Each structure stands twice: as C-alpha cells, then as structure tokens.
C-alpha cells in the first residue's frame, strides 16, 4: 500500500508500513499437556500403582499425543523463533515415538539378561539431554525449570533401575515421573488460563 503526497516539487510516494504478521498461539500449552498426560500414565505403571500388564494402554498416547502432537508443538515453536521450546517439544515428541517403537517392534530377546542395560543406556542418554536442557530452562520460568529438574532425576532413576534390575529405583522413577507430569500439567494449565483471561491468573514464576 502506498499514499501519494502532493507537494510543490511533485508527487512523493510514501510507503505505508507493512502489517505485522499474525503470530501463532502459544504452542507451549499443547506441548506440555501432551508430555504431561503421557508421562502420567506411564509413571503409574513404573511406580507400581497399576499392574505392568496394563502398560500397553500408554502406547497409543506415546505415538499420537506425547509423540505427534508434542512434535507438532515443537514445529510451531520453531515458527515462533523459540529455540528452547522447539528443541524440547520436538525432542520429547521424538522420545515418545521412539518409546512406542521400542516397546512395540524392537526385539531384544537376543540380548538376554543384558536387555535392561540397553534400555538403561537409552534412558541415560535422555537424562543427559534433559540435564543440559535444565540449565537452559533456568532462563524460562520457574514452572518449566521445575519440570526439567524432576524429569532429569526421573530419567536417571529409571536408567539405574533398568541397569541394575532393581525394582525400587524404577518405583522411585515412577513417583518422580508423576510429580513431573503434574508440574507440566500446571504449566499447560497456566498458559491456557492466562491466555484465555488475558491476564495472569496462575503464576508460573519469574523469567
């Protein structure tokens, strides 16, 4: 769009400023909710609050909600130029899809008694990734920072449980996972509620 300004020395064309692009809605609410719900269900199994035989109920969640929906939230964070959110949501979305594939299609029978050690390394690697993301999370909000703190120790506890075949460590990891899920749900709830009310209703802590 342009406007013609008539002056004594002729016509000057003035370019009107371009309209600002409409930003995406905050994808953090979806990413945190998808992560929280899937983690909550699996952690009930790990904590021994429900029998291990019901673990397959989490597989659909791991693929579609914790996996694909959370990965999509990460892509939207890339569009919003949020490097931390994009890296976190895409990574943990991929984690849940990898978990689904591991549980459904990966044959570890040939590993025998060492199968748990392989799973332990898988969990340990995710714990290391989560640990360095925790340092970055200090620059976000207290709610997000606490999610990453508890998630880090959750991964390490579960890895230790798999490596040593010690149920107690897995139970501890399950309880920590439940706490992690509740914190992530709080963060998601805060984003939804605060954006809907156009003001801070639920605090998430200083940035």
C-alpha positions as CSV (number, residue, x, y, z in Angstrom):
1,X,0.0,0.0,0.0
2,X,1.2,3.5,-0.8
3,X,0.0,7.0,-0.4
4,X,0.7,9.9,-2.8
5,X,1.7,13.1,-1.1
6,X,1.3,16.2,-3.4
7,X,4.0,18.8,-2.8
8,X,5.3,21.9,-4.5
9,X,8.0,19.8,-6.2
10,X,5.9,17.0,-7.4
11,X,4.3,13.8,-6.1
12,X,6.1,11.8,-3.4
13,X,5.2,8.2,-2.8
14,X,5.2,7.2,0.9
15,X,5.1,3.5,1.6
16,X,2.8,2.6,4.5
17,X,4.3,0.2,7.0
18,X,3.6,-3.5,6.3
19,X,1.1,-5.2,8.5
20,X,2.7,-7.2,11.2
21,X,2.3,-10.9,10.7
22,X,-0.2,-12.6,13.0
23,X,1.8,-14.8,15.4
24,X,1.0,-18.4,16.3
25,X,-0.9,-19.1,19.5
26,X,1.5,-20.2,22.3
27,X,2.1,-23.9,21.5
28,X,3.5,-24.5,25.0
29,X,0.1,-25.4,26.3
30,X,-0.3,-28.3,23.9
31,X,3.3,-29.4,24.2
32,X,3.2,-29.5,28.0
33,X,-0.2,-31.2,28.1
34,X,0.9,-33.9,25.7
35,X,4.0,-34.5,27.6
36,X,2.3,-34.5,31.0
37,X,-0.6,-36.9,30.2
38,X,1.6,-39.5,28.5
39,X,4.2,-39.3,31.3
40,X,1.4,-39.5,34.0
41,X,0.0,-42.7,32.6
42,X,3.4,-44.5,32.1
43,X,4.6,-43.3,35.5
44,X,1.7,-45.1,37.2
45,X,3.0,-48.3,35.8
46,X,6.6,-47.5,36.7
47,X,5.5,-46.6,40.3
48,X,3.7,-49.9,40.7
49,X,0.3,-48.2,41.2
50,X,-1.2,-50.3,38.4
51,X,0.0,-53.7,37.1
52,X,2.7,-53.8,34.5
53,X,0.4,-55.9,32.3
54,X,-1.6,-52.7,31.5
55,X,1.4,-50.8,30.1
56,X,0.1,-51.2,26.5
57,X,-2.5,-48.5,27.3
58,X,0.2,-45.9,27.0
59,X,1.3,-47.0,23.5
60,X,-1.4,-45.0,21.6
61,X,-0.7,-42.0,23.8
62,X,3.0,-42.3,23.2
63,X,2.6,-42.3,19.4
64,X,-0.2,-39.8,18.9
65,X,-0.3,-37.4,21.8
66,X,3.1,-37.5,23.6
67,X,4.6,-38.1,20.2
68,X,3.0,-36.5,17.2
69,X,1.1,-33.7,19.0
70,X,4.1,-32.7,21.0
71,X,6.3,-32.8,18.0
72,X,3.9,-30.5,16.1
73,X,4.0,-28.1,19.1
74,X,7.8,-28.1,18.6
75,X,7.5,-27.2,15.0
76,X,5.2,-24.2,15.9
77,X,7.8,-23.1,18.4
78,X,10.4,-23.0,15.6
79,X,7.9,-20.7,13.7
80,X,7.7,-18.6,16.9
81,X,11.5,-18.4,17.0
82,X,11.6,-20.1,20.3
83,X,14.8,-22.3,20.2
84,X,14.3,-23.8,23.6
85,X,10.7,-24.7,23.2
86,X,11.3,-26.1,19.7
87,X,14.2,-28.2,20.8
88,X,12.4,-29.5,23.9
89,X,9.0,-30.4,22.3
90,X,10.4,-31.9,19.1
91,X,12.9,-33.9,21.1
92,X,10.4,-35.3,23.7
93,X,7.9,-35.9,21.0
94,X,10.5,-38.0,19.2
95,X,11.3,-39.7,22.5
96,X,7.7,-40.8,22.9
97,X,7.6,-42.1,19.3
98,X,10.9,-43.9,19.9
99,X,9.5,-45.4,23.1
100,X,6.4,-46.6,21.2
101,X,8.7,-48.2,18.6
102,X,10.9,-49.7,21.2
103,X,8.0,-51.2,23.1
104,X,6.1,-52.5,20.1
105,X,8.7,-53.5,17.5
106,X,12.2,-53.8,19.0
107,X,13.3,-57.4,19.6
108,X,15.7,-57.6,22.5
109,X,15.4,-61.3,23.1
110,X,18.8,-61.9,21.7
111,X,20.3,-59.7,24.4
112,X,19.0,-61.9,27.1
113,X,19.8,-60.6,30.6
114,X,21.6,-57.6,29.1
115,X,18.4,-56.2,27.5
116,X,17.8,-54.0,30.6
117,X,21.3,-52.5,30.1
118,X,20.5,-51.4,26.6
119,X,17.3,-49.8,27.8
120,X,19.3,-48.2,30.6
121,X,21.6,-46.5,28.1
122,X,18.6,-45.3,26.2
123,X,17.2,-43.7,29.4
124,X,20.6,-42.4,30.5
125,X,21.1,-40.6,27.2
126,X,17.8,-38.9,27.6
127,X,18.7,-38.0,31.1
128,X,21.9,-36.3,29.9
129,X,19.9,-34.4,27.3
130,X,17.4,-33.3,29.9
131,X,20.2,-32.2,32.3
132,X,21.7,-29.7,29.8
133,X,18.2,-28.5,28.9
134,X,17.7,-27.9,32.6
135,X,20.5,-25.3,32.6
136,X,18.8,-23.5,29.7
137,X,15.4,-23.8,31.5
138,X,16.7,-21.5,34.2
139,X,16.1,-18.7,31.8
140,X,12.5,-19.6,31.2
141,X,10.0,-19.8,34.1
142,X,10.2,-21.4,37.5
143,X,7.4,-23.8,36.4
144,X,9.3,-25.0,33.4
145,X,12.6,-25.2,35.3
146,X,11.0,-27.5,37.9
147,X,9.6,-29.7,35.2
148,X,13.1,-30.2,33.9
149,X,14.7,-30.7,37.3
150,X,12.3,-33.5,38.2
151,X,12.4,-35.0,34.7
152,X,16.2,-35.3,34.9
153,X,16.2,-37.2,38.1
154,X,13.3,-39.3,36.7
155,X,15.4,-40.5,33.8
156,X,18.4,-41.2,35.9
157,X,16.3,-43.2,38.4
158,X,14.7,-45.3,35.7
159,X,18.0,-45.8,34.0
160,X,19.5,-47.1,37.2
161,X,16.5,-49.4,37.7
162,X,17.0,-50.9,34.3
163,X,20.7,-51.3,34.6
164,X,20.7,-52.9,38.0
165,X,17.3,-54.7,37.6
166,X,16.3,-53.1,40.9
167,X,12.6,-52.5,41.1
168,X,13.0,-49.9,43.9
169,X,14.7,-47.5,41.6
170,X,12.0,-48.0,38.9
171,X,9.4,-47.3,41.6
172,X,11.2,-44.1,42.6
173,X,11.4,-43.1,38.9
174,X,7.7,-43.7,38.6
175,X,6.8,-41.4,41.5
176,X,9.2,-38.7,40.3
177,X,7.5,-39.1,36.8
178,X,4.1,-38.5,38.4
179,X,5.4,-35.3,40.0
180,X,7.0,-34.2,36.7
181,X,3.7,-34.8,34.9
182,X,1.7,-32.7,37.5
183,X,4.2,-29.9,37.2
184,X,3.9,-30.0,33.4
185,X,0.1,-30.0,33.6
186,X,0.3,-27.0,35.8
187,X,2.4,-25.2,33.3
188,X,0.0,-26.1,30.5
189,X,-3.0,-25.0,32.6
190,X,-1.3,-21.7,33.3
191,X,-0.7,-21.0,29.7
192,X,-4.4,-21.8,28.7
193,X,-5.9,-20.0,31.7
194,X,-3.7,-16.9,31.4
195,X,-4.1,-16.5,27.7
196,X,-7.9,-17.0,27.9
197,X,-8.3,-14.4,30.7
198,X,-5.8,-12.0,29.1
199,X,-4.0,-11.7,32.4
200,X,-2.0,-13.7,34.9
201,X,-4.4,-16.0,36.8
202,X,-1.9,-18.8,37.6
203,X,1.7,-17.6,38.2
204,X,4.5,-19.6,36.6
205,X,7.3,-17.8,38.4
206,X,9.8,-15.2,37.3
207,X,11.6,-15.4,33.9
